[in-house]
């Protein structure tokens, strides 16, 4: 029975695809950077760029004329 269990375990390890073994874990600083800091910075950068391109702009004051405006 022990030989059968070890044979099954060897076969199950042999059938794994490349890259299925876990790699090194992330440190706390790497986790914070990858999953909080980087997305936050990207969100803020995209928001600022979008606002700069589509936000309301100050209208230039036109010299008012009696002909074109009523006071």
C-alpha positions in Angstrom: 0.0 0.0 0.0 2.8 2.4 0.8 4.5 1.8 -2.6 1.2 2.5 -4.4 0.7 5.8 -2.5 4.3 6.9 -3.3 3.8 5.9 -7.0 0.6 8.0 -7.2 2.4 11.0 -5.6 5.3 10.7 -8.1 2.9 10.6 -11.0 0.9 13.6 -9.8 4.1 15.6 -9.5 5.3 14.5 -13.0 2.2 15.7 -14.7 2.5 19.4 -13.6 3.1 22.0 -16.3 6.0 24.3 -16.3 5.7 27.3 -14.0 3.1 25.8 -11.7 5.5 25.9 -8.7 5.1 28.9 -6.5 7.9 31.4 -6.6 9.1 33.7 -3.9 6.6 35.7 -1.9 6.4 39.5 -2.0 7.6 41.6 0.9 5.3 44.0 2.6 6.8 47.0 0.8 6.5 45.3 -2.6 2.9 44.3 -1.9 2.0 47.9 -0.8 3.8 49.3 -3.9 2.2 46.9 -6.4 -1.3 46.8 -5.1 -1.9 50.3 -3.5 0.7 52.9 -4.4 1.0 52.2 -8.1 -2.7 52.0 -8.8 -3.4 55.1 -6.8 -0.7 57.1 -8.7 -2.0 55.9 -12.0 -5.6 56.8 -11.1 -4.5 60.3 -10.0 -2.4 60.8 -13.1 -5.2 59.7 -15.5 -7.7 61.8 -13.6 -5.5 64.9 -13.9 -4.8 64.4 -17.6 -8.5 63.8 -18.3 -9.5 66.9 -16.3 -6.9 69.0 -18.1 -8.1 67.9 -21.5 -11.9 68.1 -20.8 -12.4 70.5 -17.9 -14.1 73.8 -18.3 -11.8 76.6 -19.3 -12.1 80.3 -18.3 -13.7 82.2 -21.0 -11.8 85.2 -22.3 -13.5 88.5 -21.5 -14.7 90.0 -24.7 -14.8 93.7 -25.1 -18.5 94.4 -24.7 -20.1 96.7 -27.2 -23.4 98.5 -27.0 -24.3 96.7 -30.2 -23.7 93.2 -29.0 -24.8 93.3 -25.3 -27.5 94.8 -23.2 -26.5 96.1 -19.7 
